[in-house]
Amino acid sequence: MVLVVGPSGAGKDTLMSALQLKLAERTDVLFARRAITRRADPEAEDHETLTREEFDNLVERDETALSWEAHGLGYVIPKTYDEHIRTGSTVIANGSRRVLARAAEKYQTAIVLLITAPVEVLAERLASRGRESRDDIEQRLRRADLEPQDVPNLHRIENTGTVEEGITEMVRALHL
């Protein structure tokens, strides 16, 4: 299990999309499609939509690979990916710093790719998206410096260069 985490505006989605294209021919590497308690939005991540009740039921029955709540939403990495990991595949998922301890406990070989950038770069990127109010951006930036503590197999990637440079760092960290 590889979890890609980091603050909003760090470029996680951009790097993950580019990495997925680069590794498209690798049958042993899968990119997890999450389920989220929000409606589908063509401007946002492609995901399965869950109701809050469906999310709560999956979590209660332990029918997820990983799950967490953030920003008022519930997130699920479907349990089906556990079988792929058991058979030797690498699963790369957009994760959350909130679930790193659980991932390290469940997957002894879990790898965390922390994608980050200086706060001023994050602020510029968030503002250019035009999806959030100034207050929302300020709240996100206050959480941006939350560096995960005591996380095994964590690789920090400062995403201030080109997309290709970021992908190169990701591939190097994953030994792919």
BAMARMI-724576 format. One record per residue: residue number from 1; x, y, z of N, C-alpha, C in turn. Coordinates in nm, 4 decimals. Layout:
% BAMARMI-724576
(NUM,(X,Y,Z),(X,Y,Z),(X,Y,Z))
...
//
This chain:
% BAMARMI-724576
(1,(0.0850,-0.1181,0.0000),(0.0000,0.0000,0.0000),(0.0889,0.1235,0.0000))
(2,(0.0635,0.2095,-0.0948),(0.1330,0.3376,-0.1020),(0.0271,0.4455,-0.0840))
(3,(0.0457,0.5292,0.0165),(-0.0464,0.6400,0.0390),(0.0219,0.7697,0.0012))
(4,(-0.0434,0.8454,-0.0831),(0.0059,0.9764,-0.1239),(-0.0726,1.0783,-0.0426))
(5,(-0.0011,1.1557,0.0382),(-0.0657,1.2516,0.1274),(0.0027,1.3874,0.1159))
(6,(-0.0604,1.4871,0.1738),(-0.0013,1.6195,0.1771),(-0.1086,1.7258,0.1794))
(7,(-0.0690,1.8478,0.2017),(-0.1657,1.9563,0.2123),(-0.2319,1.9899,0.0785))
(8,(-0.3486,2.0503,0.0862),(-0.4172,2.0971,-0.0347),(-0.3276,2.1962,-0.1075))
(9,(-0.3211,2.1808,-0.2383),(-0.2387,2.2701,-0.3188),(-0.0980,2.2195,-0.3425))
(10,(-0.0620,2.1079,-0.2820),(0.0739,2.0553,-0.2984),(0.0948,1.9908,-0.4352))
(11,(-0.0142,1.9539,-0.5017),(-0.0025,1.8927,-0.6338),(-0.0138,1.7414,-0.6340))
(12,(-0.0754,1.6852,-0.5298),(-0.0888,1.5388,-0.5211),(-0.1617,1.4821,-0.6428))
(13,(-0.2778,1.5407,-0.6758),(-0.3578,1.4873,-0.7861),(-0.2837,1.4967,-0.9190))
(14,(-0.2161,1.6079,-0.9410),(-0.1395,1.6256,-1.0649),(-0.0307,1.5197,-1.0764))
(15,(0.0446,1.5011,-0.9685),(0.1526,1.4024,-0.9717),(0.0990,1.2601,-0.9831))
(16,(-0.0100,1.2309,-0.9117),(-0.0659,1.0952,-0.9200),(-0.1170,1.0650,-1.0604))
(17,(-0.1824,1.1618,-1.1242),(-0.2320,1.1406,-1.2609),(-0.1164,1.1161,-1.3569))
(18,(-0.0118,1.1942,-1.3441),(0.1050,1.1784,-1.4314),(0.1755,1.0451,-1.4044))
(19,(0.1844,1.0069,-1.2773),(0.2460,0.8784,-1.2425),(0.1640,0.7627,-1.2987))
(20,(0.0330,0.7751,-1.2918),(-0.0529,0.6702,-1.3451),(-0.0309,0.6534,-1.4954))
(21,(-0.0162,0.7624,-1.5668),(0.0131,0.7539,-1.7107),(0.1489,0.6887,-1.7349))
(22,(0.2476,0.7268,-1.6562),(0.3830,0.6720,-1.6718),(0.3864,0.5210,-1.6468))
(23,(0.3054,0.4751,-1.5513),(0.3065,0.3333,-1.5136),(0.1912,0.2542,-1.5752))
(24,(0.1266,0.3092,-1.6766),(0.0062,0.2486,-1.7346),(0.0259,0.1036,-1.7801))
(25,(0.1461,0.0689,-1.8209),(0.1691,-0.0675,-1.8700),(0.2074,-0.1651,-1.7597))
(26,(0.2227,-0.1159,-1.6389),(0.2599,-0.2028,-1.5262),(0.1345,-0.2702,-1.4716))
(27,(0.1227,-0.4001,-1.4907),(0.0057,-0.4728,-1.4426),(0.0130,-0.5004,-1.2922))
(28,(0.1298,-0.4800,-1.2329),(0.1475,-0.5039,-1.0905),(0.1288,-0.3778,-1.0060))
(29,(0.0910,-0.2670,-1.0702),(0.0677,-0.1412,-0.9988),(-0.0741,-0.0946,-1.0286))
(30,(-0.1522,-0.0765,-0.9224),(-0.2906,-0.0303,-0.9363),(-0.3070,0.1033,-0.8660))
(31,(-0.3908,0.1877,-0.9215),(-0.4246,0.3150,-0.8588),(-0.5662,0.3032,-0.8050))
(32,(-0.5800,0.3175,-0.6744),(-0.7082,0.2965,-0.6085),(-0.8076,0.4064,-0.6459))
(33,(-0.9303,0.3660,-0.6702),(-1.0419,0.4592,-0.6912),(-1.1177,0.4644,-0.5601))
(34,(-1.1170,0.5803,-0.4969),(-1.1794,0.5943,-0.3659),(-1.3305,0.6097,-0.3772))
(35,(-1.3965,0.5864,-0.2645),(-1.5388,0.6164,-0.2494),(-1.5473,0.7294,-0.1470))
(36,(-1.6286,0.8301,-0.1782),(-1.6355,0.9498,-0.0957),(-1.7817,0.9906,-0.0782))
(37,(-1.8130,1.0451,0.0364),(-1.9498,1.0893,0.0636),(-1.9744,1.2289,0.0054))
(38,(-1.9500,1.2436,-0.1240),(-1.9843,1.3675,-0.1946),(-2.0254,1.3313,-0.3368))
(39,(-2.1028,1.4189,-0.3959),(-2.1475,1.3969,-0.5335),(-2.0292,1.4045,-0.6296))
(40,(-2.0440,1.3348,-0.7400),(-1.9416,1.3406,-0.8445),(-1.9315,1.4834,-0.8964))
(41,(-1.8114,1.5268,-0.9245),(-1.7854,1.6621,-0.9726),(-1.6779,1.6513,-1.0800))
(42,(-1.7091,1.6932,-1.2030),(-1.6106,1.6796,-1.3109),(-1.4807,1.7565,-1.2849))
(43,(-1.4849,1.8554,-1.1956),(-1.3653,1.9336,-1.1620),(-1.2804,1.8669,-1.0542))
(44,(-1.3355,1.7647,-0.9901),(-1.2662,1.6999,-0.8780),(-1.2264,1.5574,-0.9166))
(45,(-1.1722,1.4880,-0.8212),(-1.1270,1.3495,-0.8387),(-1.2417,1.2582,-0.8827))
(46,(-1.2116,1.1678,-0.9736),(-1.3064,1.0647,-1.0140),(-1.3196,0.9665,-0.8977))
(47,(-1.4414,0.9477,-0.8488),(-1.4612,0.8618,-0.7326),(-1.6005,0.7997,-0.7345))
(48,(-1.6153,0.6953,-0.6559),(-1.7480,0.6394,-0.6301),(-1.8148,0.7297,-0.5272))
(49,(-1.9455,0.7457,-0.5373),(-2.0181,0.8284,-0.4412),(-2.0892,0.7387,-0.3408))
(50,(-2.0737,0.7736,-0.2131),(-2.1396,0.7026,-0.1033),(-2.2315,0.7979,-0.0292))
(51,(-2.3395,0.7438,0.0258),(-2.4182,0.8223,0.1200),(-2.3487,0.8123,0.2553))
(52,(-2.3809,0.8991,0.3460),(-2.3247,0.8926,0.4814),(-2.3610,0.7595,0.5463))
(53,(-2.4836,0.7126,0.5244),(-2.5267,0.5845,0.5822),(-2.4433,0.4687,0.5261))
(54,(-2.4175,0.4693,0.3952),(-2.3345,0.3642,0.3346),(-2.1933,0.3675,0.3921))
(55,(-2.1381,0.4864,0.4060),(-2.0045,0.5004,0.4648),(-2.0024,0.4432,0.6056))
(56,(-2.0966,0.4857,0.6886),(-2.1022,0.4385,0.8275),(-2.1159,0.2870,0.8352))
(57,(-2.1973,0.2291,0.7474),(-2.2157,0.0834,0.7469),(-2.0878,0.0105,0.7063))
(58,(-2.0188,0.0598,0.6041),(-1.8929,-0.0028,0.5621),(-1.7895,0.0004,0.6745))
(59,(-1.7776,0.1135,0.7397),(-1.6806,0.1277,0.8478),(-1.7188,0.0386,0.9656))
(60,(-1.8449,0.0391,1.0019),(-1.8919,-0.0415,1.1153),(-1.8673,-0.1898,1.0925))
(61,(-1.8850,-0.2371,0.9686),(-1.8655,-0.3786,0.9356),(-1.7216,-0.4105,0.8979))
(62,(-1.6320,-0.3116,0.9071),(-1.4906,-0.3285,0.8699),(-1.4781,-0.3795,0.7263))
(63,(-1.5546,-0.3197,0.6374),(-1.5555,-0.3587,0.4965),(-1.4777,-0.2591,0.4099))
(64,(-1.3700,-0.2041,0.4652),(-1.2862,-0.1116,0.3887),(-1.1405,-0.1538,0.4045))
(65,(-1.0599,-0.1191,0.3064),(-0.9158,-0.1360,0.3247),(-0.8709,-0.0312,0.4257))
(66,(-0.9094,0.0940,0.4001),(-0.8841,0.2050,0.4922),(-1.0004,0.3031,0.4798))
(67,(-1.0291,0.3733,0.5870),(-1.1335,0.4761,0.5831),(-1.0975,0.5862,0.6809))
(68,(-1.1479,0.7060,0.6536),(-1.1242,0.8208,0.7416),(-1.2255,0.9291,0.7092))
(69,(-1.2280,1.0274,0.7954),(-1.3126,1.1443,0.7744),(-1.2261,1.2692,0.7756))
(70,(-1.2569,1.3601,0.6831),(-1.1849,1.4868,0.6745),(-1.2723,1.5863,0.5992))
(71,(-1.2645,1.7112,0.6414),(-1.3385,1.8190,0.5743),(-1.4880,1.7896,0.5658))
(72,(-1.5421,1.7187,0.6657),(-1.6845,1.6888,0.6684),(-1.7274,1.5765,0.5754))
(73,(-1.6325,1.5048,0.5185),(-1.6626,1.3959,0.4260),(-1.6035,1.2651,0.4761))
(74,(-1.6629,1.1539,0.4334),(-1.6093,1.0218,0.4620),(-1.5387,0.9683,0.3383))
(75,(-1.4222,0.9087,0.3578),(-1.3399,0.8556,0.2489),(-1.3152,0.7076,0.2714))
(76,(-1.3203,0.6296,0.1635),(-1.2981,0.4846,0.1712),(-1.2048,0.4410,0.0591))
(77,(-1.1046,0.3632,0.0956),(-1.0294,0.2858,-0.0029),(-1.0917,0.1471,0.0045))
(78,(-1.1559,0.1028,-0.1046),(-1.2307,-0.0229,-0.1013),(-1.1464,-0.1438,-0.0598))
(79,(-1.2097,-0.2334,0.0099),(-1.1456,-0.3538,0.0626),(-1.0901,-0.4440,-0.0478))
(80,(-1.1443,-0.4342,-0.1677),(-1.0976,-0.5189,-0.2779),(-0.9484,-0.5011,-0.3053))
(81,(-0.8938,-0.3847,-0.2707),(-0.7511,-0.3624,-0.2956),(-0.6625,-0.4460,-0.2030))
(82,(-0.7153,-0.4898,-0.0902),(-0.6368,-0.5752,0.0001),(-0.5952,-0.7049,-0.0684))
(83,(-0.6822,-0.7621,-0.1492),(-0.6496,-0.8866,-0.2200),(-0.5371,-0.8636,-0.3204))
(84,(-0.5379,-0.7512,-0.3877),(-0.4295,-0.7190,-0.4815),(-0.2957,-0.7086,-0.4077))
(85,(-0.2980,-0.6475,-0.2911),(-0.1755,-0.6354,-0.2113),(-0.1287,-0.7736,-0.1667))
(86,(-0.2222,-0.8580,-0.1228),(-0.1880,-0.9943,-0.0786),(-0.1228,-1.0755,-0.1903))
(87,(-0.1616,-1.0477,-0.3152),(-0.1056,-1.1249,-0.4269),(0.0170,-1.0579,-0.4884))
(88,(0.0705,-0.9550,-0.4216),(0.1974,-0.8969,-0.4633),(0.1912,-0.7684,-0.5432))
(89,(0.0727,-0.7174,-0.5676),(0.0628,-0.5915,-0.6416),(0.0873,-0.4727,-0.5493))
(90,(0.1213,-0.3618,-0.6097),(0.1353,-0.2348,-0.5391),(0.0092,-0.1539,-0.5658))
(91,(-0.0532,-0.1056,-0.4596),(-0.1715,-0.0206,-0.4716),(-0.1320,0.1196,-0.4275))
(92,(-0.1551,0.2157,-0.5148),(-0.1244,0.3556,-0.4859),(-0.2564,0.4289,-0.4669))
(93,(-0.2697,0.4957,-0.3524),(-0.3967,0.5611,-0.3194),(-0.3748,0.7027,-0.2685))
(94,(-0.4660,0.7884,-0.3032),(-0.4709,0.9222,-0.2471),(-0.5201,0.9048,-0.1042))
(95,(-0.4365,0.9358,-0.0074),(-0.4703,0.9082,0.1324),(-0.4863,1.0336,0.2152))
(96,(-0.4700,1.0168,0.3443),(-0.4825,1.1266,0.4392),(-0.3850,1.1040,0.5532))
(97,(-0.3330,1.2134,0.6041),(-0.2438,1.2021,0.7198),(-0.3172,1.1390,0.8381))
(98,(-0.4496,1.1490,0.8397),(-0.5300,1.0935,0.9494),(-0.5272,0.9408,0.9563))
(99,(-0.4902,0.8747,0.8481),(-0.4995,0.7286,0.8429),(-0.3620,0.6612,0.8394))
(100,(-0.2553,0.7383,0.8535),(-0.1201,0.6818,0.8406),(-0.0874,0.5792,0.9481))
(101,(-0.1265,0.6047,1.0709),(-0.0978,0.5086,1.1784),(-0.1691,0.3765,1.1518))
(102,(-0.2936,0.3834,1.1098),(-0.3708,0.2616,1.0798),(-0.3075,0.1868,0.9617))
(103,(-0.2642,0.2599,0.8599),(-0.2025,0.1960,0.7433),(-0.0726,0.1264,0.7818))
(104,(0.0084,0.1917,0.8654),(0.1355,0.1307,0.9088),(0.1102,0.0051,0.9906))
(105,(0.0033,0.0060,1.0685),(-0.0326,-0.1096,1.1502),(-0.0851,-0.2242,1.0632))
(106,(-0.1669,-0.1922,0.9655),(-0.2311,-0.2948,0.8818),(-0.1375,-0.3494,0.7744))
(107,(-0.0601,-0.2611,0.7120),(0.0290,-0.3001,0.6029),(0.1723,-0.2769,0.6492))
(108,(0.2406,-0.3805,0.6872),(0.3759,-0.3661,0.7403),(0.4713,-0.3011,0.6414))
(109,(0.4413,-0.3114,0.5126),(0.5291,-0.2538,0.4118),(0.4718,-0.1255,0.3520))
(110,(0.3780,-0.0628,0.4195),(0.3173,0.0605,0.3674),(0.4234,0.1668,0.3442))
(111,(0.4059,0.2388,0.2355),(0.4947,0.3492,0.2015),(0.4092,0.4757,0.1971))
(112,(0.4623,0.5837,0.2493),(0.3921,0.7116,0.2469),(0.4742,0.8099,0.1637))
(113,(0.4098,0.8682,0.0648),(0.4713,0.9742,-0.0134),(0.4060,1.1049,0.0304))
(114,(0.4799,1.1859,0.1030),(0.4308,1.3153,0.1492),(0.4671,1.4192,0.0443))
(115,(0.3666,1.4659,-0.0281),(0.3865,1.5684,-0.1304),(0.3612,1.7029,-0.0629))
(116,(0.4549,1.7935,-0.0744),(0.4413,1.9210,-0.0057),(0.5046,2.0328,-0.0869))
(117,(0.4862,2.1542,-0.0389),(0.5443,2.2732,-0.1005),(0.5424,2.3829,0.0048))
(118,(0.6235,2.4868,-0.0113),(0.6202,2.5974,0.0842),(0.4809,2.6611,0.0912))
(119,(0.4463,2.7167,0.2058),(0.3126,2.7719,0.2284),(0.2756,2.8768,0.1236))
(120,(0.3694,2.9608,0.0847),(0.3367,3.0635,-0.0149),(0.3011,3.0021,-0.1501))
(121,(0.3622,2.8897,-0.1848),(0.3293,2.8191,-0.3091),(0.1906,2.7563,-0.2965))
(122,(0.1623,2.6961,-0.1807),(0.0301,2.6381,-0.1585),(-0.0784,2.7444,-0.1711))
(123,(-0.0560,2.8606,-0.1099),(-0.1546,2.9693,-0.1133),(-0.1828,3.0123,-0.2569))
(124,(-0.0785,3.0272,-0.3354),(-0.0937,3.0679,-0.4755),(-0.1721,2.9637,-0.5545))
(125,(-0.1398,2.8371,-0.5345),(-0.2091,2.7298,-0.6073),(-0.3563,2.7218,-0.5672))
(126,(-0.3840,2.7309,-0.4374),(-0.5226,2.7240,-0.3911),(-0.6042,2.8415,-0.4450))
(127,(-0.5481,2.9592,-0.4436),(-0.6185,3.0773,-0.4940),(-0.6462,3.0643,-0.6435))
(128,(-0.5508,3.0085,-0.7189),(-0.5680,2.9972,-0.8641),(-0.6761,2.8964,-0.9021))
(129,(-0.7071,2.8013,-0.8128),(-0.8132,2.7037,-0.8418),(-0.9501,2.7700,-0.8414))
(130,(-0.9657,2.8735,-0.7571),(-1.0923,2.9460,-0.7518),(-1.2084,2.8672,-0.6957))
(131,(-1.1817,2.7617,-0.6199),(-1.2892,2.6768,-0.5669),(-1.3249,2.7091,-0.4234))
(132,(-1.2406,2.7859,-0.3547),(-1.2609,2.8084,-0.2124),(-1.2534,2.9563,-0.1797))
(133,(-1.3211,2.9915,-0.0708),(-1.3146,3.1300,-0.0246),(-1.1791,3.1560,0.0401))
(134,(-1.1489,3.2818,0.0619),(-1.0235,3.3189,0.1279),(-1.0146,3.2545,0.2664))
(135,(-1.1273,3.2534,0.3408),(-1.1290,3.1901,0.4741),(-1.0986,3.0414,0.4652))
(136,(-1.1586,2.9741,0.3662),(-1.1329,2.8306,0.3473),(-0.9852,2.8055,0.3188))
(137,(-0.9269,2.8897,0.2341),(-0.7850,2.8752,0.1995),(-0.6990,2.8959,0.3237))
(138,(-0.7306,2.9967,0.4023),(-0.6534,3.0217,0.5246),(-0.6612,2.9037,0.6203))
(139,(-0.7806,2.8419,0.6325),(-0.7937,2.7241,0.7193),(-0.7071,2.6094,0.6673))
(140,(-0.7083,2.5867,0.5377),(-0.6272,2.4796,0.4794),(-0.4786,2.5063,0.5030))
(141,(-0.4375,2.6311,0.4884),(-0.2961,2.6646,0.5066),(-0.2521,2.6473,0.6513))
(142,(-0.3416,2.6684,0.7463),(-0.3064,2.6463,0.8878),(-0.2776,2.4981,0.9138))
(143,(-0.3410,2.4090,0.8370),(-0.3186,2.2649,0.8522),(-0.2018,2.2160,0.7670))
(144,(-0.1520,2.3005,0.6776),(-0.0515,2.2591,0.5800),(0.0811,2.2187,0.6426))
(145,(0.1123,2.2716,0.7595),(0.2425,2.2408,0.8190),(0.2384,2.1204,0.9120))
(146,(0.1328,2.0431,0.9032),(0.1217,1.9241,0.9879),(0.2082,1.8125,0.9314))
(147,(0.3306,1.8101,0.9727),(0.4243,1.7069,0.9277),(0.3961,1.5791,1.0073))
(148,(0.3685,1.4684,0.9389),(0.3427,1.3435,1.0112),(0.4624,1.3039,1.0976))
(149,(0.4338,1.2604,1.2180),(0.5380,1.2192,1.3118),(0.5399,1.0676,1.3260))
(150,(0.6578,1.0116,1.3403),(0.6752,0.8678,1.3660),(0.6046,0.7801,1.2633))
(151,(0.6174,0.8152,1.1368),(0.5573,0.7365,1.0294),(0.6689,0.6609,0.9589))
(152,(0.6652,0.5279,0.9648),(0.7695,0.4512,0.8959),(0.7548,0.4633,0.7445))
(153,(0.8650,0.4499,0.6748),(0.8670,0.4496,0.5282),(0.8066,0.5752,0.4666))
(154,(0.8301,0.6901,0.5289),(0.7803,0.8162,0.4766),(0.8866,0.8809,0.3880))
(155,(0.8452,0.9218,0.2689),(0.9335,0.9899,0.1748),(0.8731,1.1261,0.1465))
(156,(0.9470,1.2309,0.1780),(0.8998,1.3685,0.1596),(0.9444,1.4174,0.0222))
(157,(0.8476,1.4643,-0.0559),(0.8756,1.5152,-0.1900),(0.8256,1.6590,-0.1962))
(158,(0.9196,1.7531,-0.2068),(0.8806,1.8934,-0.2196),(0.8512,1.9193,-0.3663))
(159,(0.7262,1.9484,-0.3954),(0.6780,1.9621,-0.5325),(0.6814,2.1080,-0.5766))
(160,(0.8009,2.1535,-0.6085),(0.8162,2.2910,-0.6563),(0.8802,2.2965,-0.7943))
(161,(0.9142,2.1822,-0.8478),(0.9745,2.1770,-0.9808),(0.8712,2.1384,-1.0846))
(162,(0.9162,2.0717,-1.1882),(0.8269,2.0269,-1.2945),(0.7539,1.8997,-1.2512))
(163,(0.6481,1.8683,-1.3236),(0.5752,1.7443,-1.2971),(0.6685,1.6250,-1.3165))
(164,(0.7495,1.6289,-1.4203),(0.8429,1.5182,-1.4471),(0.9410,1.4993,-1.3323))
(165,(0.9891,1.6094,-1.2741),(1.0795,1.5984,-1.1586),(1.0076,1.5340,-1.0401))
(166,(0.8830,1.5706,-1.0191),(0.8049,1.5112,-0.9103),(0.7833,1.3624,-0.9306))
(167,(0.7513,1.3236,-1.0532),(0.7315,1.1814,-1.0848),(0.8614,1.1043,-1.0649))
(168,(0.9712,1.1618,-1.1071),(1.1020,1.0963,-1.0896),(1.1268,1.0681,-0.9418))
(169,(1.0961,1.1639,-0.8568),(1.1134,1.1454,-0.7115),(1.0207,1.0357,-0.6598))
(170,(0.8972,1.0321,-0.7080),(0.8019,0.9287,-0.6651),(0.8502,0.7899,-0.7062))
(171,(0.8927,0.7755,-0.8302),(0.9410,0.6459,-0.8808),(1.0633,0.6014,-0.8014))
(172,(1.1525,0.6944,-0.7721),(1.2735,0.6632,-0.6941),(1.2330,0.6139,-0.5534))
(173,(1.1398,0.6825,-0.4902),(1.0977,0.6439,-0.3554),(1.0300,0.5066,-0.3541))
(174,(0.9602,0.4735,-0.4626),(0.8872,0.3466,-0.4708),(0.9709,0.2328,-0.5293))
(175,(1.0916,0.2630,-0.5746),(1.1792,0.1630,-0.6360),(1.1110,0.0948,-0.7545))
(176,(1.0416,0.1740,-0.8358),(0.9706,0.1173,-0.9523),(1.0503,0.1362,-1.0793))
//
